[in-house]
Amino acid sequence: MDVIYTEGRAALGKRVREVLRLGSVDVETLARASPRYSAAATMLTPTFLRAAALFAEPTPPIGEASAGSEPAAVVQWQGDASCADGDAFTAALDRWRGTDPSRPPSGVTLAIELEPLADARWRARISIVAPWGTSERTLEVSACDHVIQAAALLAAIALDPVAVTPAIVERAAESGAAPEPGAAPEPERDPEPDVPPFAAPLPEPRSPPAQRERLRGWLRFDGLAGAGWVPSTSGAVGGAVGLERRRWSFGVAAAWWPPRRSAPLPTGAYAVIDLVTVGPSLCGAVWTGAVTLQLCGSVGAGAMRGRGRQVAARRDRVLAMVDVALGPALQWMPSRHVGVVAAVDGAVVAYRPRFAIAGAGELYRAPPVSVRARVGLIVRWP
């Protein structure tokens, strides 16, 4: 029976040291380590467990301690001596460790450096020196007794973490926190201890910075139909290239209206007219969704060429034409890079070219207002 108990005690001590070494005390894990200490595990208060997690260092398993080590902990007080009390420390250490005669001997030295702070608080730097290693921690407390109690608990854990467990259970029972038989224990909610947490809190997660909208290029191929650009209603081909960002799109568009015949004069003379226009355009998105509604404006500078037919002296002329256009456009992008555009706009011809035959009359003059519709395929990148 003594062998079984010793082995179980060693296994539990090793498990407790592993939990404490990880820096977080898992009560359920400690409870599963041994049924004998399951009730003790459920009674561990957050104050005691945080102190244990702060200061506990790995210790050798029970039975591996040196036979010549001292069974008591030695305290060396440094700094302000008004808080040093060796008798109170010894009494607190005995309360934590109990009087188990089978307790293995082990020697631990604690160096406690005290520094008074404002508001009657103390800063304590506690260094633990044991045969298996050293550890150093710093904590701020509101009273000298807290320093002594914390140092005694640390020494008891370093000497024998398993022996501390019954004392914790006893303290919890004295405070009225012992669970009733058959009732599920509820975790205690102690006020924040004076011992700082073993790790600094993680910073608040920062929202990822909004990605800056990049400048995108686009290329459009158009088919047009309109009236008032060349004689009679006509079709045209064109295209545009430009840049866009957010709701704005800027480009340069061009179109070619194929030759059309003007109305003949009584003499039978007529003109064949064609037109090339090019100019900047600017579009702003009014509404965005599956289909984007834009309002577009443009200025076109054109070269209208007229070639006389059935005239005595055949002569070709090229005249300038300037227009200002405004109208809505719908844009549908089924994919990120390819879409369809449809637009209708009206134009005011600010400079109207005129073709005439001297002594015979006027062959053609551009009207003051024109209209056009276009459907295009647009390609965007990147």
Backbone hydrogen bonds in HBPLUS format (Angstrom, degrees):
<---DONOR---> <-ACCEPTOR-->    atom                        ^
c    i                          cat <-CA-CA->   ^        H-A-AA   ^      H-
h    n   atom  resd res      DA  || num        DHA   H-A  angle D-A-AA Bond
n    s   type  num  typ     dist DA aas  dist angle  dist       angle   num
A0005-TYR N   A0001-MET O   2.92 MM   4  6.13 165.5  1.94 153.2 157.2     1
A0006-THR N   A0002-ASP O   2.92 MM   4  6.03 156.7  1.98 142.7 149.4     2
A0007-GLU N   A0003-VAL O   2.92 MM   4  6.17 161.1  1.95 152.6 157.4     3
A0008-GLY N   A0004-ILE O   2.88 MM   4  6.08 162.2  1.91 151.4 156.8     4
A0009-ARG N   A0005-TYR O   2.82 MM   4  5.97 154.7  1.88 146.8 154.2     5
A0010-ALA N   A0006-THR O   2.91 MM   4  6.12 154.6  1.98 144.8 151.7     6
A0011-ALA N   A0007-GLU O   2.92 MM   4  6.17 163.1  1.94 152.3 156.5     7
A0012-LEU N   A0008-GLY O   2.93 MM   4  6.11 161.2  1.97 147.7 152.9     8
A0013-GLY N   A0009-ARG O   2.83 MM   4  6.01 159.1  1.87 147.2 153.6     9
A0014-LYS N   A0010-ALA O   2.92 MM   4  6.15 157.3  1.98 149.1 155.0    10
A0015-ARG N   A0011-ALA O   2.96 MM   4  6.20 153.5  2.03 145.3 152.8    11
A0016-VAL N   A0012-LEU O   2.84 MM   4  6.11 161.9  1.88 156.1 160.4    12
A0017-ARG N   A0013-GLY O   2.97 MM   4  6.18 161.5  2.01 147.5 152.5    13
A0018-GLU N   A0014-LYS O   2.99 MM   4  6.20 150.5  2.08 143.7 151.7    14
A0019-VAL N   A0015-ARG O   2.99 MM   4  6.30 159.7  2.03 150.8 155.6    15
A0020-LEU N   A0016-VAL O   2.88 MM   4  6.15 167.0  1.90 156.1 159.5    16
A0021-ARG N   A0017-ARG O   2.84 MM   4  5.87 153.2  1.91 144.3 152.0    17
A0022-LEU N   A0018-GLU O   3.24 MM   4  6.42 137.2  2.43 140.2 149.3    18
A0022-LEU N   A0019-VAL O   3.24 MM   3  5.41 135.1  2.46  98.1 109.6    19
A0023-GLY N   A0020-LEU O   3.07 MM   3  5.49 159.8  2.11 111.2 117.7    20
A0030-LEU N   A0026-ASP O   3.05 MM   4  6.36 158.6  2.10 152.3 158.0    21
A0031-ALA N   A0027-VAL O   2.90 MM   4  6.15 149.9  2.00 147.0 155.9    22
A0032-ARG N   A0028-GLU O   2.98 MM   4  6.23 153.3  2.05 148.3 154.4    23
A0033-ALA N   A0030-LEU O   3.20 MM   3  5.16 139.9  2.37  93.7 105.1    24
A0037-TYR N   A0034-SER O   3.09 MM   3  5.61 143.6  2.23 111.7 120.2    25
A0038-SER N   A0035-PRO O   3.20 MM   3  4.92 169.6  2.21 101.5 104.3    26
A0041-ALA N   A0037-TYR O   2.88 MM   4  6.10 151.8  1.96 147.4 155.3    27
A0042-THR N   A0038-SER O   3.12 MM   4  6.41 155.3  2.19 148.5 153.6    28
A0043-MET N   A0040-ALA O   3.11 MM   3  5.17 140.6  2.27  98.1 109.6    29
A0044-LEU N   A0041-ALA O   3.32 MM   3  5.54 168.2  2.34 108.4 111.9    30
A0049-LEU N   A0045-THR O   3.05 MM   4  6.22 169.8  2.06 160.4 163.7    31
A0050-ARG N   A0046-PRO O   2.90 MM   4  5.87 157.8  1.95 145.4 150.7    32
A0051-ALA N   A0047-THR O   3.19 MM   4  6.39 159.9  2.24 144.1 149.7    33
A0052-ALA N   A0048-PHE O   2.95 MM   4  6.21 157.3  2.00 148.8 155.4    34
A0053-ALA N   A0049-LEU O   2.83 MM   4  6.04 159.3  1.88 148.8 154.5    35
A0054-LEU N   A0050-ARG O   2.89 MM   4  6.04 141.2  2.04 142.9 153.3    36
A0055-PHE N   A0051-ALA O   3.23 MM   4  6.40 163.1  2.26 153.1 154.6    37
A0056-ALA N   A0052-ALA O   2.97 MM   4  5.50 149.8  2.07 150.8 154.8    38
A0064-GLU N   A0061-PRO O   3.01 MM   3  5.73 158.6  2.06 140.7 142.1    39
A0069-SER N   A0066-SER O   3.27 MM   3  5.51 171.6  2.28 111.3 113.8    40
A0074-VAL N   A0108-VAL O   2.86 MM  34  6.37 152.2  1.94 153.2 160.5    41
A0110-LEU N   A0074-VAL O   2.69 MM  36  6.08 165.5  1.71 166.4 171.6    42
A0076-GLN N   A0110-LEU O   2.72 MM  34  6.13 154.9  1.78 160.4 167.9    43
A0112-ILE N   A0076-GLN O   2.85 MM  36  6.10 157.3  1.90 152.7 160.2    44
A0078-GLN N   A0112-ILE O   2.81 MM  34  5.92 152.3  1.88 160.2 154.8    45
A0114-LEU N   A0078-GLN O   3.04 MM  36  6.25 167.6  2.06 139.5 138.1    46
A0080-ASP N   A0114-LEU O   3.35 MM  34  5.49 157.2  2.41 131.8 131.0    47
A0084-ALA N   A0081-ALA O   3.21 MM   3  5.22 155.8  2.27 103.9 111.0    48
A0089-PHE N   A0085-ASP O   3.14 MM   4  6.40 152.5  2.21 146.4 154.4    49
A0090-THR N   A0086-GLY O   2.98 MM   4  6.22 161.7  2.01 150.6 155.0    50
A0091-ALA N   A0087-ASP O   2.98 MM   4  6.20 161.3  2.01 150.7 155.8    51
A0092-ALA N   A0088-ALA O   2.96 MM   4  6.11 159.1  2.00 144.7 150.4    52
A0093-LEU N   A0089-PHE O   2.86 MM   4  6.07 157.2  1.91 151.9 158.4    53
A0094-ASP N   A0090-THR O   2.99 MM   4  6.22 156.8  2.04 147.4 153.1    54
A0095-ARG N   A0091-ALA O   3.04 MM   4  6.31 149.9  2.14 143.9 152.3    55
A0096-TRP N   A0092-ALA O   3.11 MM   4  6.40 149.9  2.20 144.8 152.2    56
A0097-ARG N   A0093-LEU O   2.96 MM   4  6.17 161.2  1.99 152.5 157.6    57
A0098-GLY N   A0094-ASP O   2.86 MM   4  5.59 154.5  1.92 145.2 150.6    58
A0103-ARG N   A0100-ASP O   3.13 MM   3  5.45 162.6  2.16 114.4 117.4    59
A0109-THR N   A0129-VAL O   2.86 MM  20  5.05 167.3  1.87 151.9 156.3    60
A0129-VAL N   A0109-THR O   2.77 MM  20  5.05 161.5  1.81 157.1 162.2    61
A0111-ALA N   A0127-SER O   2.89 MM  16  5.04 158.0  1.94 144.3 151.7    62
A0127-SER N   A0111-ALA O   2.91 MM  16  5.04 161.6  1.94 143.1 149.4    63
A0113-GLU N   A0125-ARG O   2.98 MM  12  5.11 166.2  2.00 141.6 145.4    64
A0125-ARG N   A0113-GLU O   2.98 MM  12  5.11 161.0  2.02 143.3 149.4    65
A0115-GLU N   A0123-ARG O   2.92 MM   8  5.12 137.1  2.11 145.9 156.6    66
A0123-ARG N   A0115-GLU O   2.85 MM   8  5.12 159.4  1.89 147.9 155.0    67
A0117-LEU N   A0121-ARG O   2.73 MM   4  5.03 162.1  1.76 152.0 145.7    68
A0121-ARG N   A0118-ALA O   3.35 MM   3  5.96 150.0  2.45 113.2 119.3    69
A0122-TRP N   A0141-VAL O   2.85 MM  19  5.36 164.9  1.87 151.9 155.8    70
A0141-VAL N   A0122-TRP O   2.87 MM  19  5.36 154.6  1.94 150.4 158.8    71
A0124-ALA N   A0139-LEU O   2.82 MM  15  5.47 171.1  1.83 171.5 173.7    72
A0139-LEU N   A0124-ALA O   2.97 MM  15  5.47 158.6  2.02 151.6 158.4    73
A0126-ILE N   A0137-ARG O   2.86 MM  11  5.45 149.2  1.95 158.6 167.2    74
A0137-ARG N   A0126-ILE O   2.97 MM  11  5.45 159.5  2.02 149.6 155.4    75
A0128-ILE N   A0135-SER O   2.69 MM   7  5.09 164.8  1.71 156.4 161.9    76
A0135-SER N   A0128-ILE O   2.90 MM   7  5.09 142.5  2.04 142.8 150.3    77
A0130-ALA N   A0133-GLY O   2.90 MM   3  5.34 159.8  1.95 159.2 165.7    78
A0133-GLY N   A0130-ALA O   3.14 MM   3  5.34 167.5  2.16 112.4 116.3    79
A0146-HIS N   A0143-ALA O   3.23 MM   3  5.51 132.1  2.48 100.4 111.7    80
A0147-VAL N   A0144-CYS O   2.96 MM   3  5.26 123.1  2.30 103.5 117.8    81
A0148-ILE N   A0144-CYS O   3.18 MM   4  6.60 159.2  2.22 154.8 159.9    82
A0149-GLN N   A0145-ASP O   2.91 MM   4  6.12 167.6  1.92 154.6 157.8    83
A0150-ALA N   A0146-HIS O   2.94 MM   4  6.01 161.9  1.97 145.7 150.8    84
A0151-ALA N   A0147-VAL O   2.93 MM   4  6.09 163.3  1.96 151.1 155.9    85
A0152-ALA N   A0148-ILE O   2.91 MM   4  6.08 158.0  1.96 150.7 156.8    86
A0153-LEU N   A0149-GLN O   2.97 MM   4  6.17 159.3  2.01 147.4 153.0    87
A0154-LEU N   A0150-ALA O   2.96 MM   4  6.20 157.0  2.01 148.3 154.7    88
A0155-ALA N   A0151-ALA O   2.97 MM   4  6.18 157.2  2.02 146.9 153.0    89
A0156-ALA N   A0152-ALA O   2.91 MM   4  6.13 157.9  1.96 149.6 155.7    90
A0157-ILE N   A0153-LEU O   2.95 MM   4  6.18 157.5  2.00 148.9 154.6    91
A0158-ALA N   A0154-LEU O   2.95 MM   4  6.14 159.9  1.99 147.5 153.3    92
A0159-LEU N   A0155-ALA O   2.92 MM   4  6.11 148.6  2.02 145.3 153.8    93
A0160-ASP N   A0156-ALA O   2.91 MM   4  6.03 176.7  1.91 155.2 156.3    94
A0165-THR N   A0162-VAL O   3.18 MM   3  5.60 141.6  2.34 107.9 117.1    95
A0167-ALA N   A0164-VAL O   3.10 MM   3  5.37 118.8  2.50 104.2 119.3    96
A0168-ILE N   A0164-VAL O   3.09 MM   4  6.43 150.4  2.18 153.6 162.7    97
A0168-ILE N   A0165-THR O   3.09 MM   3  5.16 119.6  2.47  99.4 114.1    98
A0169-VAL N   A0165-THR O   3.07 MM   4  6.40 157.5  2.12 154.5 160.7    99
A0170-GLU N   A0166-PRO O   2.90 MM   4  6.13 156.1  1.96 147.6 154.2   100
A0171-ARG N   A0167-ALA O   2.89 MM   4  6.14 159.0  1.94 148.4 153.7   101
A0172-ALA N   A0168-ILE O   2.96 MM   4  6.21 157.3  2.02 146.9 153.1   102
A0173-ALA N   A0169-VAL O   2.91 MM   4  6.18 153.9  1.98 149.0 156.1   103
A0174-GLU N   A0170-GLU O   2.93 MM   4  6.16 157.7  1.98 151.3 157.1   104
A0175-SER N   A0171-ARG O   3.13 MM   4  6.35 143.6  2.26 142.7 151.7   105
A0177-ALA N   A0172-ALA O   2.93 MM   5  5.25 154.6  1.99 166.4 157.9   106
A0176-GLY N   A0173-ALA O   3.05 MM   3  5.16 160.6  2.09 105.9 111.4   107
A0183-ALA N   A0180-GLU O   3.04 MM   3  5.39 163.2  2.07 128.9 132.1   108
A0216-ARG N   A0244-GLU O   2.96 MM  28  5.34 176.8  1.96 162.9 163.1   109
A0244-GLU N   A0216-ARG O   2.78 MM  28  5.34 150.3  1.87 153.8 161.4   110
A0217-GLY N   A0381-TRP O   2.76 MM 164  5.35 147.3  1.87 161.2 171.8   111
A0381-TRP N   A0217-GLY O   2.93 MM 164  5.35 150.8  2.02 150.8 150.7   112
A0218-TRP N   A0242-GLY O   2.96 MM  24  5.47 150.7  2.04 148.1 145.5   113
A0242-GLY N   A0218-TRP O   3.06 MM  24  5.47 159.5  2.10 149.3 149.8   114
A0219-LEU N   A0379-VAL O   2.83 MM 160  5.23 148.6  1.92 148.1 158.5   115
A0379-VAL N   A0219-LEU O   2.79 MM 160  5.23 158.2  1.84 152.9 160.5   116
A0220-ARG N   A0240-ALA O   2.80 MM  20  5.07 169.2  1.81 154.7 153.9   117
A0240-ALA N   A0220-ARG O   2.96 MM  20  5.07 149.9  2.05 136.5 139.5   118
A0221-PHE N   A0377-LEU O   2.95 MM 156  5.33 156.5  2.01 144.3 151.2   119
A0377-LEU N   A0221-PHE O   2.93 MM 156  5.33 147.7  2.04 146.0 152.6   120
A0222-ASP N   A0238-GLY O   2.85 MM  16  4.91 168.5  1.86 127.6 128.9   121
A0238-GLY N   A0222-ASP O   3.14 MM  16  4.91 159.3  2.19 133.6 130.1   122
A0223-GLY N   A0375-VAL O   2.94 MM 152  5.53 150.5  2.02 148.3 157.1   123
A0375-VAL N   A0223-GLY O   3.05 MM 152  5.53 155.4  2.12 153.1 160.5   124
A0224-LEU N   A0236-ALA O   2.88 MM  12  4.85 179.1  1.88 139.5 139.2   125
A0236-ALA N   A0224-LEU O   2.92 MM  12  4.85 148.9  2.02 128.9 127.0   126
A0225-ALA N   A0373-ALA O   2.94 MM 148  5.43 146.1  2.05 153.7 160.8   127
A0373-ALA N   A0225-ALA O   2.79 MM 148  5.43 157.3  1.84 160.5 168.4   128
A0226-GLY N   A0234-SER O   2.95 MM   8  5.77 163.0  1.98 167.9 173.1   129
A0234-SER N   A0226-GLY O   3.02 MM   8  5.77 167.2  2.04 166.2 170.3   130
A0227-ALA N   A0371-VAL O   2.98 MM 144  5.60 150.9  2.06 149.6 158.1   131
A0371-VAL N   A0227-ALA O   3.06 MM 144  5.60 160.6  2.10 158.5 164.7   132
A0237-VAL N   A0256-TRP O   3.28 MM  19  5.66 155.9  2.34 146.9 149.2   133
A0256-TRP N   A0237-VAL O   2.86 MM  19  5.66 161.2  1.90 167.6 173.6   134
A0239-GLY N   A0254-ALA O   2.98 MM  15  5.64 153.8  2.05 153.1 158.3   135
A0254-ALA N   A0239-GLY O   2.89 MM  15  5.64 159.9  1.93 168.6 171.3   136
A0241-VAL N   A0252-VAL O   3.17 MM  11  5.69 151.2  2.26 140.5 146.8   137
A0252-VAL N   A0241-VAL O   2.90 MM  11  5.69 157.0  1.95 157.3 160.8   138
A0243-LEU N   A0250-PHE O   2.81 MM   7  5.48 145.0  1.93 159.8 170.4   139
A0250-PHE N   A0243-LEU O   2.81 MM   7  5.48 164.6  1.84 171.0 175.6   140
A0245-ARG N   A0248-TRP O   2.92 MM   3  5.55 156.6  1.98 154.3 161.6   141
A0248-TRP N   A0245-ARG O   3.05 MM   3  5.55 162.6  2.08 139.8 137.2   142
A0285-ALA N   A0247-ARG O   2.88 MM  38  5.02 153.8  1.95 143.6 151.9   143
A0249-SER N   A0283-CYS O   2.93 MM  34  5.11 149.5  2.03 154.7 155.8   144
A0283-CYS N   A0249-SER O   2.85 MM  34  5.11 165.4  1.88 155.6 159.7   145
A0251-GLY N   A0281-SER O   3.08 MM  30  5.35 165.8  2.10 147.4 148.3   146
A0281-SER N   A0251-GLY O   2.82 MM  30  5.35 151.2  1.90 153.1 150.5   147
A0253-ALA N   A0279-GLY O   2.92 MM  26  5.66 158.0  1.97 169.7 162.3   148
A0279-GLY N   A0253-ALA O   2.97 MM  26  5.66 149.3  2.07 157.5 165.1   149
A0255-ALA N   A0277-THR O   2.98 MM  22  5.40 153.2  2.05 145.3 148.2   150
A0277-THR N   A0255-ALA O   2.99 MM  22  5.40 162.7  2.02 152.0 157.7   151
A0257-TRP N   A0275-LEU O   2.75 MM  18  5.05 169.8  1.76 159.5 162.6   152
A0275-LEU N   A0257-TRP O   3.12 MM  18  5.05 162.7  2.16 140.2 145.4   153
A0260-ARG N   A0273-ILE O   2.71 MM  13  5.30 145.5  1.83 140.7 150.1   154
A0273-ILE N   A0260-ARG O   2.80 MM  13  5.30 170.4  1.80 154.9 151.7   155
A0262-SER N   A0271-ALA O   2.82 MM   9  5.39 158.1  1.87 162.1 167.4   156
A0265-LEU N   A0269-ALA O   2.78 MM   4  5.34 160.3  1.81 155.2 161.6   157
A0268-GLY N   A0265-LEU O   2.80 MM   3  5.20 163.3  1.83 118.5 123.9   158
A0270-TYR N   A0309-ARG O   3.01 MM  39  5.29 156.3  2.07 136.0 142.9   159
A0309-ARG N   A0270-TYR O   2.73 MM  39  5.29 154.3  1.79 169.5 163.0   160
A0272-VAL N   A0307-ARG O   2.92 MM  35  5.14 154.0  1.99 135.4 143.2   161
A0307-ARG N   A0272-VAL O   3.02 MM  35  5.14 150.7  2.10 131.7 141.0   162
A0274-ASP N   A0305-ARG O   3.13 MM  31  5.55 153.6  2.21 149.5 157.5   163
A0305-ARG N   A0274-ASP O   2.95 MM  31  5.55 154.7  2.02 152.6 160.4   164
A0276-VAL N   A0303-ALA O   3.23 MM  27  5.41 155.1  2.29 130.8 138.1   165
A0303-ALA N   A0276-VAL O   2.80 MM  27  5.41 152.0  1.88 153.9 162.9   166
A0278-VAL N   A0301-ALA O   3.04 MM  23  5.55 148.3  2.15 134.0 142.5   167
A0301-ALA N   A0278-VAL O   2.90 MM  23  5.55 174.2  1.90 144.7 146.7   168
A0299-VAL N   A0280-PRO O   3.15 MM  19  5.88 157.5  2.20 162.6 168.3   169
A0282-LEU N   A0297-GLY O   2.91 MM  15  5.52 158.5  1.95 161.8 168.4   170
A0297-GLY N   A0282-LEU O   2.97 MM  15  5.52 159.8  2.01 152.1 157.6   171
A0284-GLY N   A0295-LEU O   3.13 MM  11  5.55 157.9  2.18 140.3 144.9   172
A0295-LEU N   A0284-GLY O   3.01 MM  11  5.55 155.7  2.07 148.5 154.2   173
A0286-VAL N   A0293-LEU O   2.72 MM   7  5.55 158.2  1.76 152.0 159.7   174
A0287-TRP N   A0293-LEU O   3.32 MM   6  5.14 159.4  2.36 135.9 138.2   175
A0293-LEU N   A0287-TRP O   2.82 MM   6  5.14 160.0  1.86 150.9 157.7   176
A0292-THR N   A0331-GLN O   2.81 MM  39  5.05 165.9  1.83 156.0 154.8   177
A0331-GLN N   A0292-THR O   2.87 MM  39  5.05 153.6  1.94 145.8 153.5   178
A0294-GLN N   A0329-ALA O   2.79 MM  35  5.04 170.7  1.80 160.2 161.3   179
A0329-ALA N   A0294-GLN O   2.87 MM  35  5.04 148.1  1.97 142.6 142.4   180
A0296-CYS N   A0327-GLY O   2.90 MM  31  5.57 170.0  1.91 163.3 163.2   181
A0327-GLY N   A0296-CYS O   2.99 MM  31  5.57 155.3  2.05 158.7 163.8   182
A0298-SER N   A0325-ALA O   3.02 MM  27  5.27 159.1  2.06 142.1 143.1   183
A0325-ALA N   A0298-SER O   2.94 MM  27  5.27 164.4  1.97 146.5 151.7   184
A0300-GLY N   A0323-ASP O   2.90 MM  23  5.19 166.9  1.91 146.7 151.2   185
A0323-ASP N   A0300-GLY O   2.95 MM  23  5.19 158.9  1.99 145.2 151.0   186
A0302-GLY N   A0321-MET O   2.60 MM  19  4.76 174.1  1.61 156.4 156.2   187
A0321-MET N   A0302-GLY O   2.91 MM  19  4.76 140.8  2.07 136.0 133.0   188
A0304-MET N   A0319-LEU O   2.77 MM  15  5.24 160.4  1.81 170.5 166.5   189
A0319-LEU N   A0304-MET O   2.76 MM  15  5.24 162.3  1.79 156.4 156.0   190
A0306-GLY N   A0317-ARG O   2.76 MM  11  5.36 164.5  1.79 162.4 167.9   191
A0317-ARG N   A0306-GLY O   2.94 MM  11  5.36 162.8  1.97 153.2 158.8   192
A0322-VAL N   A0351-TYR O   3.38 MM  29  5.01 155.6  2.44 125.2 130.5   193
A0350-ALA N   A0322-VAL O   2.73 MM  28  5.44 123.0  2.05 134.3 151.1   194
A0351-TYR N   A0322-VAL O   3.21 MM  29  5.01 161.0  2.25 135.1 135.2   195
A0324-VAL N   A0348-VAL O   2.98 MM  24  5.39 152.6  2.06 142.1 150.0   196
A0348-VAL N   A0324-VAL O   2.92 MM  24  5.39 160.6  1.96 147.9 150.1   197
A0326-LEU N   A0346-GLY O   3.06 MM  20  5.82 151.8  2.15 156.1 162.4   198
A0346-GLY N   A0326-LEU O   3.20 MM  20  5.82 158.5  2.25 150.4 144.2   199
A0344-VAL N   A0328-PRO O   3.32 MM  16  6.15 157.0  2.37 163.1 168.0   200
A0330-LEU N   A0342-ALA O   2.77 MM  12  5.30 166.3  1.79 164.2 167.7   201
A0342-ALA N   A0330-LEU O   2.93 MM  12  5.30 158.4  1.97 151.5 158.3   202
A0332-TRP N   A0340-VAL O   2.90 MM   8  5.32 168.5  1.91 161.4 165.1   203
A0340-VAL N   A0332-TRP O   2.81 MM   8  5.32 156.1  1.86 153.7 160.3   204
A0380-ARG N   A0337-HIS O   2.69 MM  43  4.64 160.5  1.73 138.2 144.6   205
A0339-GLY N   A0378-ILE O   2.94 MM  39  5.21 153.3  2.01 152.2 154.8   206
A0378-ILE N   A0339-GLY O   2.96 MM  39  5.21 165.2  1.98 133.6 138.1   207
A0341-VAL N   A0376-GLY O   2.89 MM  35  5.05 165.1  1.91 145.0 147.1   208
A0376-GLY N   A0341-VAL O   2.72 MM  35  5.05 164.2  1.75 153.6 157.1   209
A0343-ALA N   A0374-ARG O   2.95 MM  31  5.39 161.5  1.98 154.1 156.8   210
A0374-ARG N   A0343-ALA O   2.91 MM  31  5.39 164.7  1.93 154.6 156.5   211
A0345-ASP N   A0372-ARG O   3.10 MM  27  5.83 165.0  2.12 163.0 167.4   212
A0372-ARG N   A0345-ASP O   3.11 MM  27  5.83 158.4  2.16 167.1 172.3   213
A0347-ALA N   A0370-SER O   2.84 MM  23  5.23 170.5  1.85 154.4 153.3   214
A0370-SER N   A0347-ALA O   3.00 MM  23  5.23 162.4  2.04 144.1 148.3   215
A0349-VAL N   A0368-PRO O   2.85 MM  19  5.05 167.0  1.86 139.0 142.6   216
A0366-ALA N   A0353-PRO O   3.10 MM  13  5.82 157.6  2.15 160.9 168.0   217
A0355-PHE N   A0364-TYR O   2.69 MM   9  5.19 166.9  1.70 167.6 171.0   218
A0363-LEU N   A0355-PHE O   2.77 MM   8  5.44 142.4  1.91 127.0 138.9   219
A0364-TYR N   A0355-PHE O   3.09 MM   9  5.19 161.8  2.12 134.2 138.2   220
A0357-ILE N   A0361-GLY O   2.80 MM   4  5.47 169.7  1.81 163.6 163.4   221
A0360-ALA N   A0357-ILE O   2.91 MM   3  5.26 161.6  1.95 127.3 132.1   222
A0361-GLY N   A0357-ILE O   3.03 MM   4  5.47 157.1  2.09 160.0 153.5   223
